[in-house]
Amino acid sequence: MTLSPLNALAAVALLVAGAQPAWSADYPTKPIKIVVPYAAGGSTDTLARVVAERLGKRLGQAVVVENKPGASEQIAIASVTKAAPDGYTILLSTLSGLAVNPGLYGARLPYNPQKDLTPIVLAATVPSVVVVHPSVPAKNMTELGAYLKSKPGAVSYASAGPGTPSHLGMEYYKKANGFDPVHVPYKGGAPALQEVMGGQVQLMMALVPEAMPMVKSGRMRALAVTTTKRLAAYPELPTVSESGGKDFDMTFWYAFMAPAATPAEIVTTLNQAIDSILAEKEVRSRLDEMSLDVVGGPPTKVTELIKNDSAKWKKVIDDAGIKVD
């Protein structure tokens, strides 16, 4: 049987439609799940829950948070890449899972962030701060540099673990300036900061919300922030770049993602809803208390950030010879 040109076009349209994930114009029609790669109570979990509560009200469906910690975000991210691309399972991930892990784990990584996921929105960023034990005779980054040069291999720095931002940031700084402090990894930012306070290690590049309470109490000294601009909350602190660390930027970030092949209409719906939530005064105030800077905007922001940061931190990892089990 020969199809008419009109019927042939209709048949092709049906085939194309059948190859695409199903999408309903009345999305969502059932609860949405936000997968978080960390345990309840941390900054990633808190951000997810602040958004989830309001997203549910905007979309008229329950939005639940599911915590899947472990393996440097790999468990959570891999589970989302295998979920149906229908908008009912989304992810809140970070710089670590989306841009650092590919350089750290290579072929062992069970997902490819740039192929297996599609961005929804860049939610927020959080800066780090260089802190030292009060016994370190440095009041700024220039003096810290002189101190490190005067004691090659004799000064140690703490990190939250191999391959974490606190580790990579210091390796980036070391390489750029020719310094040689010894890396002492810990299992998390909190125990690492405790060791800096106790003087067992001399310095750390720590997340601002974790470190500044200890700085304010006088148990550590803050020298500089790791962003390209000074922070509104701490305008007295210079940036590392101002102190001679040319073009230095170590900014931690959070992004909402969906499985690859999620229909563009669903991504747009989620992007616009979450972007509006992030713009709410109450939400900005809540996140500001956590030292999180709201970003928002189109999904392309995330695409560019993953691409650029993946290349940047892969070079740091390779140059420093960082290996993880």
HELIX and SHEET records of a PDB file:
HELIX    1   1 PRO A    5  ALA A   19  1                                  15    
HELIX    2   2 SER A   43  LEU A   59  1                                  17    
HELIX    3   3 ALA A   71  GLU A   73  5                                   3    
HELIX    4   4 GLN A   74  THR A   81  1                                   8    
HELIX    5   5 LEU A   95  LEU A   95  1                                   1    
HELIX    6   6 SER A   96  VAL A  100  3                                   5    
HELIX    7   7 ASN A  101  TYR A  105  1                                   5    
HELIX    8   8 GLY A  106  ARG A  108  5                                   3    
HELIX    9   9 PRO A  113  ASP A  116  1                                   4    
HELIX   10  10 MET A  141  SER A  150  1                                  10    
HELIX   11  11 PRO A  165  ASN A  177  1                                  13    
HELIX   12  12 GLY A  189  GLY A  198  1                                  10    
HELIX   13  13 VAL A  208  LYS A  216  1                                   9    
HELIX   14  14 SER A  241  SER A  243  5                                   3    
HELIX   15  15 ALA A  264  LEU A  278  1                                  15    
HELIX   16  16 LYS A  281  GLU A  289  1                                   9    
HELIX   17  17 THR A  300  ALA A  320  1                                  21    
SHEET    1   A 8 VAL A  63  ASN A  67  0                                        
SHEET    2   A 8 ILE A  32  VAL A  36  1                                        
SHEET    3   A 8 THR A  89  THR A  94  1                                        
SHEET    4   A 8 THR A 251  PRO A 259 -1                                        
SHEET    5   A 8 LEU A 117  VAL A 132 -1                                        
SHEET    6   A 8 LEU A 203  LEU A 207 -1                                        
SHEET    7   A 8 SER A 156  SER A 159  1                                        
SHEET    8   A 8 VAL A 182  PRO A 185  1                                        
SHEET    1   B 6 VAL A  63  ASN A  67  0                                        
SHEET    2   B 6 ILE A  32  VAL A  36  1                                        
SHEET    3   B 6 THR A  89  THR A  94  1                                        
SHEET    4   B 6 THR A 251  PRO A 259 -1                                        
SHEET    5   B 6 LEU A 117  VAL A 132 -1                                        
SHEET    6   B 6 ARG A 221  VAL A 225 -1                                        
SHEET    1   C 6 VAL A  63  ASN A  67  0                                        
SHEET    2   C 6 ILE A  32  VAL A  36  1                                        
SHEET    3   C 6 THR A  89  THR A  94  1                                        
SHEET    4   C 6 THR A 251  PRO A 259 -1                                        
SHEET    5   C 6 LEU A 117  VAL A 132 -1                                        
SHEET    6   C 6 ASP A 293  VAL A 294 -1                                        
END                                                                             
